Amino acid sequence: MVTFLLVAVPALIALATAPAAVLVSPWWWCVAGPALLLVAVALHDLLQRRHSVLRNYPVLGHLRFAMEAIRPEVQQYFVERNVDGAPFDRDTRSIVYERAKGTDAEDPFGTELQLDRTGTEYLVPSMAPRPVPTEPPRVRVGGPGCTRPYDMALLNVSAMSFGSLSDRAIRALNEGARRGGFAHDTGEGGISEHHLAPGGDLVWEIGTGYFGCRTEDGDFDPRRFAEKAALDQVACVLLKVSQGAKPGIGGVLPGSKVGREIATVRGVPEGRTVISPPYHRVYRTPRELVRFLDRMRDLAGGKPVGFKLCVGSRREFLAVCKAMLEEDLTPDFIVVDGAEGGTGAAPLEFADTVGLPLTEGLTTVHRALVGAGLRDRIRLGASGKIATGGDIVKRLIQGADYVNSARAMMFALGCIQAQRCHTNTCPVGVATQDPRRARALDVEDKARRVQRFQEATVKSALQIMAAMGVDDPSGLTPGMLMQRVGPDDVRSHADLYEPLAPGQLLASASVPASWEDDWTSAHPDRFALG
């Protein structure tokens, strides 16, 4: 009220006492006009009922909203240190930018990290390093039921749909994948012409909406699936059971966003709201899941088929293992998505509290497959906040055969972590469907950056492994990754995560006590947490 009186009273007095000749003077209005505008704003603030702060502090209260609007930019550019930004700190973003541009990703004067902090992980160097391999290794994906195996790169593009990303971003990612010889996961939004035009290898991901292979009522359509899976560019097919950032939740694509192109790609009516349920129609039990994956492989002409999940219950995954054993059917690969994984949009509660982080999820799946005697038939991929060569090596030690990355690939495209992916106002044209914003992304330039980033990051991983005395990922062991668990306690992952011998769970007498309850309770015909 005091603010209002200070602004309004002088302005009204000036208006009331000014001579007529003055009132028609443009100079008078240059001075009085802003004051009268402030009076109008103040009156509006006093009368409105939505914001209490404006009713108590008319005019001045707007400063709060102005400061709140620019807070993310101030935080990122002026407040955060190199090592404490989130989700990715500045050092990590910088190393991706530098590798994408082809410059040296090196820092002077030593680490800025507090290495004695609890939770810090260390890779173990060897006193007898090995030469760095000249050619990066590839991972053969294809189990007993696969007739057309695929050689996967160590680092690939993780799932990002056309619709979440712009057409130019999709083209740049796929062109980069083609040039670099690595795979590009389509995300669950279907295969678009932007995925196909460059010619890079695709991992076709299918979610609960069955986009690109759905019936009119939203069920799985085997005929459409077989047609798309037969495309030469489709190297593998992936069924998304759950996603790290939002496991167990579906999605809604408003009809306003379902334009002609999106509708064609996803196989849905133009302009109609599309709902992706949180559950699959094609299975209800672990046994049905395993059988459906085998059916997908047959429909795909023998190409590798797998599934992706964010691990929650170890018991449920063991139930899937039992179904594989009883049916003698296994997927060719499994992708473990960590709870720290990214998304275009998710409820904060899901992103913060639901699902296991990648370390716990990956080690759980790896050890379960080893204990069930299935690990040699299934390849493991890992995704979730992977951006550097060190990240790759850590995940390989924890059980992965290869890794996927999404947000680091977005950084390579020019993403500045503005975190506006869900608003359609991405400032660099990556996560938007606004053609005016997307035109800022040059496909040729960004494709080269994606290729360079992937190549340099894999090279970094190989250099780290060589420093550890290993010239092939198969030589990595859990004892090579240390973690500080207390002020005076550093342990290896071999100590922190109890290893299982191949087939150890199959003999009741040899099942470890820590696994016994979950293994005994797991049933191939039901998903049950407890």
VENSULQUI-V220324 format. One record per residue. SS is DSSP state (alpha for helix, beta for strand, coil for the rest). PHI is phi in degrees with one decimal (NA if undefined). OMEGA is omega in whole degrees, 0 to 359 (NA if undefined). Layout:
# VENSULQUI-V220324
{{SS	PHI	OMEGA} {SS	PHI	OMEGA}}
This chain:
# VENSULQUI-V220324
{{coil	NA	178} {alpha	-61.1	178} {alpha	-60.5	180} {alpha	-60.7	182} {alpha	-65.1	181} {alpha	-63.3	181} {alpha	-88.8	190} {alpha	-74.5	186} {alpha	-61.1	179} {alpha	-61.7	181} {alpha	-66.4	181} {alpha	-69.4	177} {alpha	-63.4	180} {alpha	-62.9	180} {alpha	-68.4	184} {alpha	-74.6	185} {alpha	-97.7	183} {coil	-71.3	176} {coil	-62.8	181} {alpha	-61.5	180} {alpha	-65.6	179} {alpha	-71.7	183} {alpha	-62.1	180} {coil	-93.2	181} {coil	-81.7	178} {alpha	-62.6	180} {alpha	-67.2	179} {alpha	-63.5	181} {alpha	-70.8	175} {alpha	-63.6	179} {alpha	-87.8	186} {alpha	-81.3	183} {alpha	-57.0	178} {alpha	-59.4	179} {alpha	-65.0	178} {alpha	-66.9	176} {alpha	-62.5	178} {alpha	-64.4	177} {alpha	-62.0	179} {alpha	-63.0	179} {alpha	-62.7	181} {alpha	-61.8	177} {alpha	-60.8	178} {alpha	-60.7	181} {alpha	-63.9	181} {alpha	-70.1	185} {alpha	-89.9	181} {coil	-69.8	184} {coil	-118.2	188} {coil	-82.3	186} {coil	-116.8	181} {alpha	-64.7	183} {alpha	-64.1	179} {alpha	-74.9	178} {alpha	-69.3	179} {alpha	-84.4	182} {coil	-131.7	180} {coil	-59.1	182} {coil	69.6	183} {coil	-63.2	180} {coil	-61.4	180} {alpha	-68.0	177} {alpha	-62.2	179} {alpha	-60.2	182} {alpha	-69.8	178} {alpha	-66.4	179} {alpha	-67.0	179} {alpha	-65.3	182} {alpha	-67.6	183} {alpha	-98.6	183} {alpha	-57.6	181} {alpha	-57.8	180} {alpha	-67.9	178} {alpha	-62.0	180} {alpha	-61.2	185} {alpha	-70.3	189} {alpha	-93.9	186} {alpha	-124.7	188} {alpha	-106.4	187} {coil	-65.9	175} {coil	-82.7	181} {coil	-64.6	191} {coil	-116.9	184} {coil	-126.0	175} {coil	-73.4	181} {coil	-141.6	357} {coil	-66.5	179} {coil	-116.4	180} {coil	-75.3	185} {alpha	-64.3	179} {alpha	-59.0	180} {alpha	-66.6	179} {alpha	-61.0	182} {alpha	-64.2	182} {alpha	-66.7	176} {alpha	-68.3	180} {alpha	-58.3	183} {alpha	-66.3	179} {alpha	-67.2	179} {alpha	-64.6	180} {alpha	-83.3	179} {coil	85.4	178} {coil	-98.1	182} {coil	-71.1	178} {coil	-91.4	183} {coil	-130.0	179} {coil	-124.5	179} {coil	-91.4	164} {coil	77.8	174} {coil	98.4	185} {coil	-70.0	173} {coil	-97.9	182} {coil	-77.4	174} {coil	-90.3	191} {coil	-71.7	180} {coil	-95.8	179} {coil	-79.9	179} {coil	-59.4	182} {coil	101.9	180} {coil	-64.3	179} {beta	-108.7	181} {beta	-132.4	170} {beta	-89.0	188} {coil	-93.4	177} {coil	-79.5	180} {coil	-105.1	173} {coil	-79.1	178} {coil	-132.0	181} {coil	-60.9	179} {coil	-109.2	173} {coil	-63.6	179} {coil	-74.7	179} {coil	-58.9	180} {coil	-79.8	179} {coil	-119.2	179} {coil	-68.9	179} {coil	-71.5	175} {coil	-122.8	186} {beta	-112.4	179} {beta	-77.0	180} {beta	-103.3	181} {coil	159.3	181} {coil	-90.0	184} {coil	-59.6	182} {coil	-89.0	184} {coil	-97.2	179} {coil	-104.1	182} {beta	-133.5	184} {coil	-63.7	182} {beta	-129.3	178} {beta	-93.4	185} {beta	-87.4	175} {coil	-75.2	179} {coil	-66.5	181} {beta	-129.4	184} {beta	-134.6	179} {beta	-81.2	180} {coil	-79.2	191} {coil	-68.9	172} {coil	-148.0	188} {coil	-82.8	165} {beta	-72.4	191} {coil	123.2	169} {coil	-76.8	175} {beta	-103.4	179} {coil	-74.7	179} {alpha	-60.8	180} {alpha	-68.2	178} {alpha	-64.5	179} {alpha	-62.1	180} {alpha	-63.2	181} {alpha	-66.1	178} {alpha	-62.5	183} {alpha	-71.2	176} {alpha	-66.7	176} {alpha	-61.9	178} {alpha	-65.0	179} {alpha	-63.1	182} {alpha	-67.1	184} {alpha	-90.3	179} {coil	71.7	175} {coil	-125.1	189} {coil	-94.5	182} {beta	-125.8	177} {beta	-76.2	185} {coil	-73.7	194} {coil	73.9	187} {coil	-85.9	183} {coil	-86.0	177} {coil	98.0	180} {coil	-98.5	181} {coil	-104.0	176} {alpha	-63.9	179} {alpha	-73.5	172} {alpha	-74.7	189} {alpha	-88.0	188} {coil	-57.9	182} {coil	-68.8	177} {coil	100.1	179} {coil	-77.1	180} {coil	-66.2	182} {beta	-118.0	163} {beta	-105.2	184} {beta	-81.0	181} {beta	-97.0	182} {beta	-123.2	180} {coil	-104.1	184} {coil	-70.0	178} {coil	-84.5	180} {coil	51.2	183} {coil	-65.5	183} {coil	90.2	179} {coil	-148.0	184} {beta	-119.8	173} {coil	-81.0	181} {coil	-63.4	180} {coil	-94.3	174} {coil	90.8	179} {coil	-90.5	179} {beta	-72.5	180} {coil	-110.9	184} {alpha	-63.6	181} {alpha	-66.6	179} {alpha	-64.5	178} {alpha	-61.4	182} {alpha	-61.9	179} {alpha	-63.4	181} {alpha	-71.7	182} {alpha	-64.8	181} {coil	-77.6	179} {coil	-59.7	183} {coil	-59.5	183} {coil	-72.4	180} {beta	-76.6	182} {beta	-89.0	182} {beta	-145.2	176} {beta	-124.7	185} {beta	-129.0	176} {beta	-94.6	180} {beta	-85.5	175} {coil	-81.9	177} {coil	-158.4	184} {coil	-119.8	186} {alpha	-56.0	186} {alpha	-75.1	182} {alpha	-153.3	180} {coil	-67.3	176} {coil	79.1	179} {coil	-129.3	178} {coil	-88.8	180} {beta	-154.5	179} {beta	-130.0	175} {beta	-105.0	183} {coil	-58.0	180} {alpha	-58.6	180} {alpha	-64.2	180} {alpha	-95.9	182} {coil	-90.5	177} {coil	-78.1	184} {alpha	-60.4	184} {alpha	-68.8	179} {alpha	-61.7	180} {alpha	-62.2	179} {alpha	-65.5	182} {alpha	-64.4	186} {alpha	-88.3	179} {coil	72.7	181} {coil	-127.8	179} {coil	-67.4	179} {coil	-65.4	176} {coil	80.0	182} {coil	-105.8	179} {coil	-60.2	183} {beta	-114.9	181} {beta	-111.4	171} {beta	-100.7	183} {coil	-69.0	179} {coil	-76.3	185} {coil	-127.5	177} {coil	-92.9	174} {coil	-84.1	190} {coil	-85.0	177} {coil	-154.3	176} {coil	-129.4	183} {coil	-130.2	176} {alpha	-57.2	180} {alpha	-64.8	178} {alpha	-65.5	176} {alpha	-61.6	181} {alpha	-63.4	179} {alpha	-66.5	180} {alpha	-66.7	177} {alpha	-60.8	177} {alpha	-66.4	177} {alpha	-65.2	177} {alpha	-59.5	180} {alpha	-64.1	177} {alpha	-63.4	180} {alpha	-65.8	181} {coil	-86.0	177} {coil	73.2	178} {coil	88.8	177} {beta	-71.0	181} {beta	-61.7	180} {beta	-128.1	179} {beta	-145.8	175} {beta	-138.0	180} {beta	-116.2	178} {beta	-150.4	164} {coil	-97.6	187} {coil	-68.6	173} {coil	-119.1	182} {coil	-100.4	175} {alpha	-63.7	181} {alpha	-61.9	179} {alpha	-66.0	179} {alpha	-67.5	176} {alpha	-64.1	176} {alpha	-63.9	176} {alpha	-65.7	177} {alpha	-60.3	179} {alpha	-64.9	177} {alpha	-63.8	177} {alpha	-60.3	182} {alpha	-66.4	183} {alpha	-70.3	181} {alpha	-87.5	186} {coil	54.6	179} {coil	-131.3	178} {coil	-134.5	170} {coil	-69.7	179} {coil	-81.3	179} {beta	-156.4	176} {beta	-132.0	176} {beta	-107.0	177} {beta	-96.3	181} {beta	-104.5	181} {coil	-78.8	179} {coil	-63.9	178} {coil	-82.7	180} {coil	-64.6	184} {coil	-96.5	178} {coil	-161.2	175} {coil	-67.9	180} {coil	-165.9	177} {coil	-156.7	173} {coil	-58.2	184} {alpha	-57.5	181} {alpha	-62.5	179} {alpha	-69.3	182} {alpha	-62.5	186} {alpha	-91.3	193} {alpha	-129.2	187} {coil	-108.5	176} {coil	96.7	180} {coil	-85.5	171} {coil	-59.8	188} {alpha	-62.3	181} {alpha	-58.0	181} {alpha	-68.4	180} {alpha	-65.5	183} {alpha	-66.6	180} {alpha	-65.8	178} {alpha	-63.8	182} {alpha	-65.9	180} {alpha	-59.9	183} {alpha	-68.4	178} {alpha	-63.8	180} {alpha	-66.7	177} {alpha	-63.4	182} {alpha	-62.6	179} {coil	-86.9	179} {coil	74.0	185} {coil	-113.0	190} {alpha	-62.2	183} {alpha	-73.1	180} {alpha	-98.1	188} {coil	-128.7	174} {beta	-92.8	182} {beta	-112.5	170} {beta	-104.8	180} {beta	-133.4	178} {beta	-143.6	180} {coil	137.7	175} {coil	60.5	178} {coil	-105.7	185} {coil	-139.4	186} {coil	-128.9	176} {alpha	-61.0	177} {alpha	-63.0	177} {alpha	-60.7	181} {alpha	-61.7	183} {alpha	-62.5	179} {alpha	-59.5	182} {alpha	-70.9	175} {alpha	-65.3	177} {alpha	-63.1	183} {coil	-79.1	174} {coil	126.7	181} {coil	-74.5	172} {coil	-94.5	178} {beta	-156.4	182} {beta	-132.4	174} {beta	-123.3	179} {beta	-138.7	179} {coil	-110.5	186} {alpha	-66.7	176} {alpha	-64.7	176} {alpha	-66.4	175} {alpha	-65.6	176} {alpha	-59.1	179} {alpha	-62.4	177} {alpha	-76.8	181} {coil	117.8	178} {coil	-56.1	180} {coil	-110.9	180} {coil	56.6	176} {coil	-73.8	179} {coil	57.8	175} {coil	-118.8	185} {alpha	-58.0	186} {alpha	-89.3	185} {alpha	-103.0	184} {coil	65.4	181} {coil	-121.9	179} {coil	-53.1	186} {coil	-72.6	182} {coil	-116.9	174} {coil	79.2	181} {coil	-87.6	185} {coil	-106.3	181} {coil	-156.5	171} {coil	-111.6	177} {coil	-81.8	184} {alpha	-61.3	180} {alpha	-68.8	178} {alpha	-81.7	182} {alpha	-65.1	183} {coil	-64.4	179} {coil	-69.3	184} {coil	-90.1	178} {coil	-87.0	188} {alpha	-62.5	183} {alpha	-62.0	181} {alpha	-64.3	183} {alpha	-72.0	176} {alpha	-62.8	177} {alpha	-63.0	180} {alpha	-67.0	178} {alpha	-61.4	179} {alpha	-61.5	182} {alpha	-64.1	180} {alpha	-62.2	181} {alpha	-63.0	182} {alpha	-63.9	182} {alpha	-69.3	182} {alpha	-72.0	175} {alpha	-63.7	178} {alpha	-60.2	178} {alpha	-61.6	178} {alpha	-61.9	180} {alpha	-66.9	177} {alpha	-64.3	179} {alpha	-65.3	179} {alpha	-62.0	179} {alpha	-63.0	177} {alpha	-65.3	178} {coil	-90.2	178} {coil	82.2	184} {coil	-125.2	177} {coil	-110.6	177} {coil	-152.0	181} {alpha	-55.5	180} {alpha	-63.7	180} {alpha	-85.7	179} {coil	-77.3	179} {coil	-132.7	180} {alpha	-57.7	179} {alpha	-69.4	181} {alpha	-89.9	178} {beta	-120.3	182} {beta	-103.2	178} {beta	-140.7	176} {beta	-79.1	181} {beta	-109.7	178} {beta	-169.0	182} {coil	-55.9	182} {coil	-125.8	187} {beta	-138.1	176} {beta	-121.4	183} {beta	-129.0	177} {beta	-85.1	177} {alpha	-67.4	174} {alpha	-66.3	178} {alpha	-84.8	184} {alpha	-75.8	183} {coil	-121.9	186} {coil	-55.8	181} {coil	-75.3	175} {coil	-115.2	175} {coil	-80.5	178} {coil	-54.6	178} {coil	76.5	185} {alpha	-63.1	181} {alpha	-76.0	186} {alpha	-78.7	177} {coil	-106.1	186} {alpha	-56.8	183} {alpha	-71.4	185} {alpha	-105.2	181} {coil	-69.5	179} {coil	-60.7	182} {alpha	-59.1	182} {alpha	-71.6	179} {alpha	-107.1	192} {alpha	-60.9	183} {alpha	-61.7	181} {alpha	-66.0	181} {alpha	-66.8	181} {alpha	-68.1	184} {alpha	-81.2	181} {coil	-64.7	183} {beta	-131.5	184} {coil	-68.4	183} {coil	-112.4	175} {beta	-159.7	169} {coil	-94.8	181} {coil	-147.5	181} {coil	-80.4	185} {coil	-150.3	NA}}
